[in-house]
Amino acid sequence: MKRPSELQAVIGYQFKQPGLLTQALTHSSYANEKHMKKGADNERLEFLGDAVLEIVSSEFLYHTYPSLPEGELTKLRASLVCEPTLAFCTNQIALGDYLLLGKGEELTGGRLRKSILSDALEAVIGALYLDGGFASAKEFILKYILTDMEHKKLFYDSKTILQEEIQGQNMGQLHYELLHEEGPDHNKHFVVAAVVGDRKFGTGEGPTKKAAEQQAAYETLLLLKNQREGGNECT
């Protein structure tokens, strides 16, 4: 585990109230274990950060996609601020390495759990809002969440998009093959491959089969994209 204060250098923001960042990274399991005062964990900051994220993402999508109707904007926003996508966004700053977790959560893979990671990310946004105002929180969101939209949409809808692509190209039947499973019931780890016909493509791993399949589908889409682009370059 890395110290919460070290995250400031990673995100390029120095907190005037560093305690806010520590709180944002404090999971309820840690606060309970250490008998910290009520409200010392990151749940209230998560509540605030969620609201800030919604307004920033709404404004961003409104200006970025001027021709999209309200319903499509709502669907797109939901895909960007949902738990799996937010957890995916934390990889860039290795947020899980800085979390303060109770021993139980630590032992059962809490640093990789999507719900914990996405909640912590929203809590960091809330902390930035309180410490530096709306502009600081918005800058963080634009830099780490509302970037590389193509890949984030691809990740969120990876299984659906892959199924459509496989069918469109008549490549054969798509299924997911479990390659490896380990760990006790409360801390499972699955490794899955996306298989088209009899050929294995991308692999993925996660605490559930569904999460591993989503990752495998995403990796397969990237492989197919690279193959297409490579083929285009050769012609």
DRENDO-1510 file (C-alpha; in Angstrom, 1 decimal, always signed):
<recs>
REC; n; res; u; v; w
REC; 1; MET; +0.0; +0.0; +0.0 .
REC; 2; LYS; +1.2; +3.5; -0.9 .
REC; 3; ARG; +0.6; +6.5; +1.3 .
REC; 4; PRO; -2.4; +8.6; +0.4 .
REC; 5; SER; -0.3; +11.7; +0.3 .
REC; 6; GLU; +1.7; +10.2; -2.6 .
REC; 7; LEU; -1.3; +10.3; -4.8 .
REC; 8; GLN; -1.1; +14.1; -5.0 .
REC; 9; ALA; +2.0; +13.9; -7.2 .
REC; 10; VAL; +0.3; +11.4; -9.5 .
REC; 11; ILE; -2.7; +13.5; -10.1 .
REC; 12; GLY; -0.8; +16.8; -10.2 .
REC; 13; TYR; -2.8; +18.5; -7.4 .
REC; 14; GLN; -1.5; +19.6; -4.0 .
REC; 15; PHE; -4.2; +19.6; -1.4 .
REC; 16; LYS; -4.5; +22.6; +1.0 .
REC; 17; GLN; -6.4; +20.2; +3.3 .
REC; 18; PRO; -4.6; +16.9; +2.8 .
REC; 19; GLY; -6.9; +15.3; +5.3 .
REC; 20; LEU; -9.6; +15.4; +2.7 .
REC; 21; LEU; -7.6; +13.2; +0.4 .
REC; 22; THR; -6.9; +10.7; +3.2 .
REC; 23; GLN; -10.6; +10.6; +4.0 .
REC; 24; ALA; -11.5; +10.1; +0.3 .
REC; 25; LEU; -9.2; +7.0; +0.3 .
REC; 26; THR; -10.5; +5.6; +3.7 .
REC; 27; HIS; -12.9; +2.7; +3.2 .
REC; 28; SER; -15.6; +2.1; +5.9 .
REC; 29; SER; -13.9; -1.2; +6.8 .
REC; 30; TYR; -10.7; +0.6; +7.8 .
REC; 31; ALA; -12.6; +3.3; +9.7 .
REC; 32; ASN; -14.5; +0.7; +11.6 .
REC; 33; GLU; -11.5; -1.4; +12.4 .
REC; 34; LYS; -9.6; +1.7; +13.7 .
REC; 35; HIS; -12.6; +2.9; +15.6 .
REC; 36; MET; -12.6; +6.2; +13.9 .
REC; 37; LYS; -15.3; +8.7; +14.5 .
REC; 38; LYS; -18.5; +8.5; +12.5 .
REC; 39; GLY; -18.2; +10.0; +9.1 .
REC; 40; ALA; -14.5; +9.5; +8.9 .
REC; 41; ASP; -14.7; +7.2; +5.9 .
REC; 42; ASN; -15.2; +8.2; +2.3 .
REC; 43; GLU; -19.0; +7.6; +1.9 .
REC; 44; ARG; -20.0; +11.3; +2.3 .
REC; 45; LEU; -17.3; +12.5; -0.1 .
REC; 46; GLU; -18.5; +9.8; -2.6 .
REC; 47; PHE; -22.0; +11.3; -2.4 .
REC; 48; LEU; -20.7; +14.7; -3.1 .
REC; 49; GLY; -18.3; +13.6; -5.9 .
REC; 50; ASP; -21.1; +11.7; -7.6 .
REC; 51; ALA; -23.1; +14.9; -8.0 .
REC; 52; VAL; -20.1; +16.9; -9.3 .
REC; 53; LEU; -19.3; +14.1; -11.7 .
REC; 54; GLU; -22.9; +14.1; -13.1 .
REC; 55; ILE; -22.9; +17.8; -13.8 .
REC; 56; VAL; -19.4; +17.9; -15.4 .
REC; 57; SER; -20.2; +14.8; -17.6 .
REC; 58; SER; -23.5; +16.2; -18.5 .
REC; 59; GLU; -22.0; +19.6; -19.6 .
REC; 60; PHE; -19.2; +17.8; -21.5 .
REC; 61; LEU; -21.5; +15.5; -23.4 .
REC; 62; TYR; -23.9; +18.4; -24.2 .
REC; 63; HIS; -21.2; +20.3; -25.9 .
REC; 64; THR; -19.3; +17.4; -27.4 .
REC; 65; TYR; -22.3; +15.8; -29.1 .
REC; 66; PRO; -24.6; +18.7; -30.2 .
REC; 67; SER; -26.8; +16.5; -32.4 .
REC; 68; LEU; -27.6; +13.8; -29.9 .
REC; 69; PRO; -31.1; +13.8; -28.4 .
REC; 70; GLU; -31.7; +13.8; -24.6 .
REC; 71; GLY; -32.3; +10.1; -24.4 .
REC; 72; GLU; -29.0; +9.2; -26.2 .
REC; 73; LEU; -27.1; +11.7; -24.0 .
REC; 74; THR; -28.6; +10.1; -20.9 .
REC; 75; LYS; -27.5; +6.6; -22.0 .
REC; 76; LEU; -24.0; +7.8; -22.9 .
REC; 77; ARG; -23.6; +9.5; -19.5 .
REC; 78; ALA; -24.8; +6.4; -17.7 .
REC; 79; SER; -22.2; +4.3; -19.6 .
REC; 80; LEU; -19.4; +6.7; -18.6 .
REC; 81; VAL; -20.2; +7.1; -14.9 .
REC; 82; CYS; -21.2; +3.5; -14.1 .
REC; 83; GLU; -19.3; +1.3; -11.7 .
REC; 84; PRO; -17.3; -0.8; -14.2 .
REC; 85; THR; -16.2; +2.2; -16.3 .
REC; 86; LEU; -15.2; +4.3; -13.3 .
REC; 87; ALA; -13.2; +1.4; -11.9 .
REC; 88; PHE; -11.5; +1.0; -15.3 .
REC; 89; CYS; -10.6; +4.8; -15.1 .
REC; 90; THR; -8.7; +4.2; -11.8 .
REC; 91; ASN; -6.1; +2.0; -13.6 .
REC; 92; GLN; -4.4; +5.1; -15.0 .
REC; 93; ILE; -3.6; +6.4; -11.5 .
REC; 94; ALA; -3.4; +3.0; -9.7 .
REC; 95; LEU; -6.0; +4.3; -7.2 .
REC; 96; GLY; -6.3; +0.9; -5.5 .
REC; 97; ASP; -2.7; +1.1; -4.3 .
REC; 98; TYR; -3.5; +4.1; -2.1 .
REC; 99; LEU; -6.7; +2.9; -0.4 .
REC; 100; LEU; -7.0; +2.4; +3.3 .
REC; 101; LEU; -8.8; -0.9; +3.8 .
REC; 102; GLY; -9.6; -3.0; +6.8 .
REC; 103; LYS; -7.8; -6.4; +7.1 .
REC; 104; GLY; -10.8; -8.3; +5.9 .
REC; 105; GLU; -11.2; -6.2; +2.7 .
REC; 106; GLU; -7.5; -6.4; +2.1 .
REC; 107; LEU; -7.4; -10.1; +2.3 .
REC; 108; THR; -10.4; -10.6; +0.0 .
REC; 109; GLY; -9.1; -8.5; -2.8 .
REC; 110; GLY; -10.7; -5.1; -2.0 .
REC; 111; ARG; -8.1; -3.2; -3.9 .
REC; 112; LEU; -9.3; -4.7; -7.1 .
REC; 113; ARG; -13.0; -4.6; -6.3 .
REC; 114; LYS; -14.9; -2.4; -8.8 .
REC; 115; SER; -17.4; -1.1; -6.3 .
REC; 116; ILE; -14.7; +0.1; -3.9 .
REC; 117; LEU; -12.6; +1.6; -6.7 .
REC; 118; SER; -15.5; +3.5; -8.3 .
REC; 119; ASP; -16.7; +4.8; -4.9 .
REC; 120; ALA; -13.1; +6.0; -4.0 .
REC; 121; LEU; -12.8; +7.7; -7.4 .
REC; 122; GLU; -16.0; +9.7; -6.7 .
REC; 123; ALA; -14.8; +10.4; -3.2 .
REC; 124; VAL; -11.6; +11.9; -4.6 .
REC; 125; ILE; -13.7; +14.1; -6.9 .
REC; 126; GLY; -15.7; +15.2; -3.8 .
REC; 127; ALA; -12.4; +16.0; -1.9 .
REC; 128; LEU; -11.1; +18.0; -4.9 .
REC; 129; TYR; -14.3; +20.0; -5.0 .
REC; 130; LEU; -14.1; +20.9; -1.3 .
REC; 131; ASP; -10.4; +21.7; -1.4 .
REC; 132; GLY; -10.0; +23.5; -4.7 .
REC; 133; GLY; -13.5; +24.3; -5.9 .
REC; 134; PHE; -15.5; +23.2; -9.0 .
REC; 135; ALA; -12.6; +24.0; -11.4 .
REC; 136; SER; -10.2; +21.7; -9.7 .
REC; 137; ALA; -12.7; +18.8; -9.6 .
REC; 138; LYS; -13.7; +19.5; -13.3 .
REC; 139; GLU; -10.0; +19.4; -14.4 .
REC; 140; PHE; -9.5; +16.0; -12.7 .
REC; 141; ILE; -12.7; +14.6; -14.3 .
REC; 142; LEU; -11.8; +15.8; -17.8 .
REC; 143; LYS; -8.3; +14.4; -17.5 .
REC; 144; TYR; -9.0; +11.0; -16.0 .
REC; 145; ILE; -12.6; +10.1; -16.8 .
REC; 146; LEU; -13.9; +12.1; -19.8 .
REC; 147; THR; -10.9; +11.2; -22.0 .
REC; 148; ASP; -10.3; +8.5; -24.6 .
REC; 149; MET; -14.1; +8.2; -25.1 .
REC; 150; GLU; -13.8; +5.6; -27.9 .
REC; 151; HIS; -12.1; +3.1; -25.6 .
REC; 152; LYS; -14.4; +3.8; -22.7 .
REC; 153; LYS; -17.5; +3.2; -24.7 .
REC; 154; LEU; -15.9; +0.2; -26.2 .
REC; 155; PHE; -15.1; -1.2; -22.7 .
REC; 156; TYR; -18.6; -0.5; -21.4 .
REC; 157; ASP; -20.4; -2.2; -24.3 .
REC; 158; SER; -17.6; -4.7; -25.1 .
REC; 159; LYS; -19.6; -7.9; -25.1 .
REC; 160; THR; -22.5; -6.5; -27.1 .
REC; 161; ILE; -20.1; -4.7; -29.6 .
REC; 162; LEU; -18.0; -7.9; -30.0 .
REC; 163; GLN; -21.1; -10.1; -30.6 .
REC; 164; GLU; -22.3; -7.6; -33.3 .
REC; 165; GLU; -18.9; -7.5; -34.9 .
REC; 166; ILE; -18.5; -11.3; -35.0 .
REC; 167; GLN; -21.9; -11.7; -36.5 .
REC; 168; GLY; -21.3; -8.9; -39.0 .
REC; 169; GLN; -18.1; -10.5; -40.3 .
REC; 170; ASN; -19.5; -14.1; -40.2 .
REC; 171; MET; -16.5; -15.1; -38.2 .
REC; 172; GLY; -18.3; -18.0; -36.4 .
REC; 173; GLN; -19.8; -18.6; -33.0 .
REC; 174; LEU; -18.6; -16.5; -30.0 .
REC; 175; HIS; -18.3; -18.0; -26.6 .
REC; 176; TYR; -16.3; -17.5; -23.4 .
REC; 177; GLU; -14.1; -20.2; -22.1 .
REC; 178; LEU; -13.1; -20.4; -18.4 .
REC; 179; LEU; -9.3; -20.9; -18.3 .
REC; 180; HIS; -8.6; -20.7; -14.6 .
REC; 181; GLU; -10.5; -20.2; -11.4 .
REC; 182; GLU; -8.9; -19.9; -7.9 .
REC; 183; GLY; -9.6; -18.6; -4.5 .
REC; 184; PRO; -12.2; -19.2; -1.8 .
REC; 185; ASP; -15.9; -18.3; -2.4 .
REC; 186; HIS; -15.5; -14.9; -0.9 .
REC; 187; ASN; -12.5; -14.0; -3.0 .
REC; 188; LYS; -12.7; -15.7; -6.4 .
REC; 189; HIS; -10.5; -14.9; -9.3 .
REC; 190; PHE; -11.5; -16.0; -12.8 .
REC; 191; VAL; -9.5; -16.0; -16.1 .
REC; 192; VAL; -11.6; -16.2; -19.2 .
REC; 193; ALA; -10.8; -16.3; -23.0 .
REC; 194; ALA; -13.1; -15.0; -25.8 .
REC; 195; VAL; -13.3; -17.8; -28.3 .
REC; 196; VAL; -14.6; -17.4; -31.9 .
REC; 197; GLY; -15.1; -20.7; -33.7 .
REC; 198; ASP; -12.1; -22.7; -32.4 .
REC; 199; ARG; -9.7; -19.7; -32.1 .
REC; 200; LYS; -8.9; -18.0; -28.8 .
REC; 201; PHE; -8.7; -14.2; -28.9 .
REC; 202; GLY; -8.4; -11.9; -25.9 .
REC; 203; THR; -8.3; -13.0; -22.3 .
REC; 204; GLY; -9.6; -11.2; -19.2 .
REC; 205; GLU; -9.6; -11.7; -15.5 .
REC; 206; GLY; -11.7; -10.5; -12.6 .
REC; 207; PRO; -13.5; -11.3; -9.4 .
REC; 208; THR; -16.5; -12.6; -11.3 .
REC; 209; LYS; -17.0; -14.5; -14.6 .
REC; 210; LYS; -18.9; -11.5; -16.0 .
REC; 211; ALA; -16.1; -9.1; -15.2 .
REC; 212; ALA; -13.6; -11.4; -16.8 .
REC; 213; GLU; -15.7; -11.9; -19.9 .
REC; 214; GLN; -16.1; -8.1; -20.3 .
REC; 215; GLN; -12.3; -7.7; -20.1 .
REC; 216; ALA; -11.8; -10.6; -22.6 .
REC; 217; ALA; -14.3; -9.0; -25.0 .
REC; 218; TYR; -12.6; -5.6; -24.7 .
REC; 219; GLU; -9.2; -7.1; -25.4 .
REC; 220; THR; -10.6; -9.0; -28.4 .
REC; 221; LEU; -12.1; -5.8; -29.8 .
REC; 222; LEU; -8.7; -4.2; -29.5 .
REC; 223; LEU; -7.0; -7.1; -31.3 .
REC; 224; LEU; -9.5; -7.0; -34.1 .
REC; 225; LYS; -9.1; -3.3; -34.4 .
REC; 226; ASN; -5.3; -3.6; -34.6 .
REC; 227; GLN; -5.6; -6.3; -37.2 .
REC; 228; ARG; -7.9; -4.2; -39.4 .
REC; 229; GLU; -5.6; -1.1; -39.1 .
REC; 230; GLY; -2.5; -3.3; -39.8 .
REC; 231; GLY; -4.3; -4.7; -42.9 .
REC; 232; ASN; -5.1; -1.2; -44.1 .
REC; 233; GLU; -1.6; -0.1; -43.8 .
REC; 234; CYS; -0.4; -3.0; -45.9 .
REC; 235; THR; -2.7; -2.3; -48.8 .
</recs>
